[in-house]
Amino acid sequence: MGLDVNSAFVGFSQIDLQARTSITLGSAASPVTWNLAQSTGISAPNCQLTLESGGSITLSRNSSIVAGPGWSVTLEAGRDFNSASAITPGTGAISLSPGSGIFAQDGSVNLLAGKSITFSAGSASIPGPTLSTALGGNINLSALSGALTLSSGTTVKSSGGSLTLAGATVSLGSSLLAVTGSGALSISANAGNLSLDTGPAIQTDRGPINLTASGNITWKGTQLGSANGGDIHVSALSGNINLGDATTSGALNWNLPSLNLGAPNSLLSLEAGNNILFANGVTVNAGSGWALSLAAGVDFPSPAHSTRAGFGGVYLNGGPADSHGNKPDNSGALQTEDGNISIAAGHEVLVGSGYIRTVAGGSLSIQTGDGNVDAGDLANAYDYNRGGYVVSSLGLGGIGTAEGGNVTINAGGNILAAASHIGAYGAEPGNVSLTAQNIEGNFLVRNGVGTLHALQDVGAPLTPDTFGLIGGGWNINAVHDVYVNEVYNPNGSLNDNRLAFGAQVVYQFDYASDAFVSISAGNSVQLLGSALTSNSDNHNRPAIYPPILNVQAGAGGVVLGNDLVLYPSSLGSLNIQTTDGGSLVSAPGKLCQLAVSDSSSPVYTDFLTGHSAVPLHLGSTGAGISLDISGDIQNLFLRVPEAANIRVHGNVANFAFDGQNLSSSDVTRLQINGDYSNHPFFSSETFSDVPNLNILTDPLLSTDPTLGARLTYNSTTHKLTLQNIMTPGDLAFLLNPTVYVINPVTGQREVDATGQYITASATFTTDTHALQQLFTDSQSVPPNTLSLAGLQLGGPGKFLISAHNMDLGQSAGILSLGPLNNPALGTISVRGADISLNLAGNLEMTSTEIASFNGGSIGIISGGQVDVGYSGSTGDSDIPRGIYTGHGGSVSVEALGDINLDGSRIATYNGGNVSVVSDTGTVDAGSGARGLFYVTFSAIDPATGQIVSSNDKFFGSGIMTTTTPNSATQVGDINVQAGTDIKANSGGIMQLAFNKTGQQNALVTLNAGNDIQAENSGVLCANLSVHAKNVEGLFVAGQNVNIQAQQNATVTVLAGASANVSAGQSVVGSVVGVGNVSVTGFDTSGVSVVSTAGNASSSSANGSVGSVGAFAGVAAPAAQKTVESADKTIASDSATQSNQEDDKKKKNIAKGPTLMHRVGRVTVILPNS
């Protein structure tokens, strides 16, 4: 256009130039500049220059339009002059050549093309095109159906106004788009893609930036930001937002500089109708004041721009998985400081080797419609040193907040963090809330509450979840199952530095005293401990949970896969509840310990068994110890530091308990609806044939001699016995065994051409049913010896146990220890707890004890029979047996059926009465046992005030009460009642007061519905009262004897005072007393009656009496001394045979109670009759 606007339109405020085909301003050789305000002489509002072309409009190189105050400039290309429509889409282009420009002040600059707008690239010698407004004017560029291209060197800048760019597609080279003031900057690709190449700078001052494309938006490094807090909105309406692409190489940062405006109030929003994809190394790094919001699969017509389930993902890893499940692993990353990060995806969010994190208090929120949230594989968490731990110098990996702030994830699919972490890592408060179908991986809370809710499972059997915790706690819930590897303390598990503060130990735990874990599942909770967080030098530690553990499970119950200890705290508590028949068990092949620590040591190796000098839970306000198990307890050792309440609705097998009461009013309860059993370490089964053990034990034949060594066969009973547990592999071998082939000439194993031994099939047994049953039975064998600890309680109070049947097997039994195992309990009370055992059925004690060592009483009620010792035992085993108390407690045993002591005892030592009652059956004092044993007890040393332990030596079996010579306690009374018989033969019934304190009042009472038999060991006591149908045996009393038999009495009686024997039928034997002796019956002809200092009489209904008189040549006191010598002989005879080892035992006072066997003999010396 050769028109000279500078002179042609002087005085005009509206200039409209139209051309049918094209308008070109200047030329490359002759550029022009239109200066509207200067040339027209008018500077007023609403002045307008309009260039309209039916074709193209071109500003040639270095040509420009300069609009003064009040002037606006509009260029319209593709104008349809014959219709009302101003612009025809697809027709007309606007081109700005290098060096050209349009410059306005407060007026607007508008470029509108039916097809395209192109700003050509500048060069080193000439800049690209420029559009600018200086005093608030707006800039609008619109290419209706073509490309809007701003090539390198282009500058489009509005000062105080707004900037709007629109095209079917938009491509930005290394150009500058800027808006100062509060104006907005908008770029829109209405029918295609928007490309923000490396080098462009898109900037506003305080106004928002809006980038929109109907297709894809690709960012390749454009400097995009708002210097003073304007929001940035990037929207790809039906396509992807690509942060970098295949051409991007190396780290590419989208930095949003800190605004320093106080609370975060600026937002970068990325919304895509499809995906948001990060190229490798792309980082969006938002400084202070900036928040990030990403949404993929957006339904833009919806008012809230909600996402559509199943559509769209945010892929920091680079993209979705391929058809084989392989995913890219790009290192895309998102970071804010104090601003929040919000991510929503209709399908999934995948992180890869990058991260999503806030570093100065911002929170995280992620939501998916139907897919997963995968935290990727960058595992950076903490760095450890002598000062403790700080967030890794490499920055957090995975998904997390570094210095406060919450993490909230709601996934329509799963949440996965198997190779990285999700958590709140800062010392400042931060909570974690996760909801998904399945939740798997590693999670951490430092100072807040973590909450997991899985609509299916938390963790998986082979990949259980790991939870880090310092202060606060975890609430973990699953509709189905929860699989936990462990809950761990980071510093206590991973910091091998000796800290410069606190206890200054390596692996110093710093759980808060009220830190907790609460786990609930609709089916099972499995605390597996399969891969504990550790270094090489602490890999053998148990799982150490926070002080408070609450577990609720359904039919699948609670499963322990490793030892588990709750960190010591006065607020520590344990609550486990199952429903629908759920059990509490160890994993197959294991017997695990579950302990609430009582240790005051900072060294983690003391947590399991250590005790504080002052019991940690003394006066505790914690929730206590409570187990309510709907099913069974099996293969478990439970250790607790305060009174416990344990309810089991099913059976209990191979369960050991170590607890303590902390006051005389404390009650520890173990209530079992079913049976309690402690399985021996062998199983036996009767076979119909003779198993061929030779193929397993012959050193040449056997291919599995280890299995053979565990098997024995009894040809008399036809029972095959297996030690320990039969594995499925063992069973498979026994069903189809192989043997080595033996060369008949050499007698050696045959080898093949390769030198390998040749094997052949063999038959072990044809009774496969019995073999299968032996396999099944062996599964109840304890996997280790922890079950042998029995049921132990320290401290005072009461120990209440109830069950249907109880088989204590070979375990330590039931023990009330007082302060024996924990001297700190002696400051509360030196007296042990009373034991109360109430059974609806039988009590079996193969080779074990029910004992109270420090004054506590024992009360046993059985609705069946009581076997205190195994009937197959000879009574000479080193394993302690019996029901007894030491130092003051009484013993009461009552059964509906028989009470059999076998080679064991029911006794009190140094005080306490014994009562043994069989309502309908027989009381059998057993087969007797030889030797000595020691009962350990604790007392306060008056000189030091400290708790000291000592061992007292005792002997004897059967039913007995006795005292040591240095005891000040009266020997206890004995009461034995039986609905049928009382048998006191080899075991005997003895009452021995070696201290001579108050023995004149001590009493033994025997009442039987049928017979009393007291041969061999017989009855030895102070005072004796006997009532039965028939009485026979040996009866020795230091004081009085009164025997009443409804029928016959065949007795040998020696009394230190009076003796009275009466029978409805005959009396046979010898009755000797120091005082008056009287024998009455229908026939007394077979009895010898002697009194050494009183009257002797014998009377019979048939008039036939035996001899009556005194010992010839024996003074009156001699007989009494003979009775006393019997007591002494019992003690001295046994003591003599153990003197060689006595000194050794005195030096070896046990930490806990012991019952030690010594070979000896009990001898009662009677005078000749």
Secondary structure as UniProt FT lines:
FT   HELIX           5..8
FT   TURN            9..11
FT   STRAND          14..19
FT   STRAND          22..25
FT   STRAND          33..35
FT   HELIX           36..40
FT   TURN            45..46
FT   STRAND          47..53
FT   STRAND          56..59
FT   TURN            61..62
FT   STRAND          64..66
FT   TURN            69..70
FT   STRAND          71..77
FT   TURN            81..82
FT   TURN            89..90
FT   STRAND          93..96
FT   TURN            98..99
FT   STRAND          101..104
FT   STRAND          109..113
FT   STRAND          116..119
FT   STRAND          130..133
FT   STRAND          139..150
FT   TURN            152..153
FT   STRAND          155..159
FT   STRAND          163..172
FT   STRAND          176..180
FT   TURN            181..182
FT   STRAND          185..189
FT   STRAND          194..196
FT   STRAND          201..204
FT   STRAND          209..213
FT   STRAND          217..219
FT   STRAND          223..226
FT   TURN            227..228
FT   STRAND          232..236
FT   STRAND          241..243
FT   TURN            246..247
FT   STRAND          252..256
FT   STRAND          266..272
FT   STRAND          276..278
FT   TURN            280..281
FT   STRAND          282..286
FT   TURN            288..289
FT   STRAND          290..296
FT   TURN            300..301
FT   TURN            303..304
FT   TURN            309..310
FT   STRAND          313..315
FT   TURN            316..317
FT   TURN            323..324
FT   STRAND          333..336
FT   STRAND          341..345
FT   STRAND          348..350
FT   TURN            352..353
FT   STRAND          355..358
FT   STRAND          364..368
FT   STRAND          373..374
FT   STRAND          382..385
FT   TURN            386..387
FT   STRAND          388..391
FT   TURN            393..394
FT   STRAND          398..401
FT   STRAND          407..410
FT   STRAND          415..424
FT   STRAND          432..436
FT   STRAND          439..454
FT   STRAND          465..478
FT   STRAND          482..488
FT   HELIX           490..494
FT   TURN            502..503
FT   TURN            513..514
FT   STRAND          516..521
FT   STRAND          524..527
FT   TURN            536..537
FT   TURN            539..540
FT   STRAND          543..545
FT   STRAND          548..553
FT   TURN            555..556
FT   STRAND          557..560
FT   STRAND          564..566
FT   TURN            570..571
FT   STRAND          573..578
FT   TURN            580..581
FT   STRAND          584..586
FT   TURN            588..589
FT   STRAND          592..596
FT   HELIX           604..606
FT   TURN            607..609
FT   TURN            616..619
FT   STRAND          625..629
FT   STRAND          633..639
FT   STRAND          644..648
FT   STRAND          652..660
FT   TURN            664..665
FT   STRAND          667..672
FT   STRAND          676..677
FT   STRAND          682..686
FT   HELIX           694..697
FT   TURN            699..701
FT   HELIX           705..709
FT   STRAND          711..714
FT   TURN            715..718
FT   STRAND          719..723
FT   HELIX           728..735
FT   STRAND          738..740
FT   TURN            744..746
FT   TURN            753..754
FT   STRAND          759..761
FT   HELIX           768..778
FT   TURN            779..780
FT   HELIX           785..789
FT   STRAND          791..795
FT   STRAND          798..803
FT   STRAND          806..807
FT   TURN            809..810
FT   STRAND          814..818
FT   HELIX           823..827
FT   STRAND          834..839
FT   STRAND          843..844
FT   STRAND          849..852
FT   STRAND          858..862
FT   STRAND          866..867
FT   TURN            871..872
FT   STRAND          882..886
FT   STRAND          891..895
FT   STRAND          899..900
FT   TURN            902..903
FT   STRAND          905..909
FT   STRAND          914..918
FT   STRAND          923..924
FT   STRAND          932..940
FT   TURN            942..944
FT   STRAND          947..955
FT   STRAND          958..963
FT   TURN            965..966
FT   STRAND          974..978
FT   STRAND          982..983
FT   STRAND          989..993
FT   TURN            994..995
FT   HELIX           999..1001
FT   STRAND          1003..1008
FT   STRAND          1011..1021
FT   STRAND          1023..1028
FT   STRAND          1030..1037
FT   STRAND          1041..1045
FT   STRAND          1049..1055
FT   STRAND          1059..1063
FT   STRAND          1066..1073
FT   STRAND          1077..1081
FT   STRAND          1083..1091
FT   STRAND          1096..1100
FT   TURN            1101..1102
FT   STRAND          1108..1109
FT   TURN            1112..1113
FT   HELIX           1116..1136
FT   TURN            1137..1138
FT   HELIX           1139..1146
//
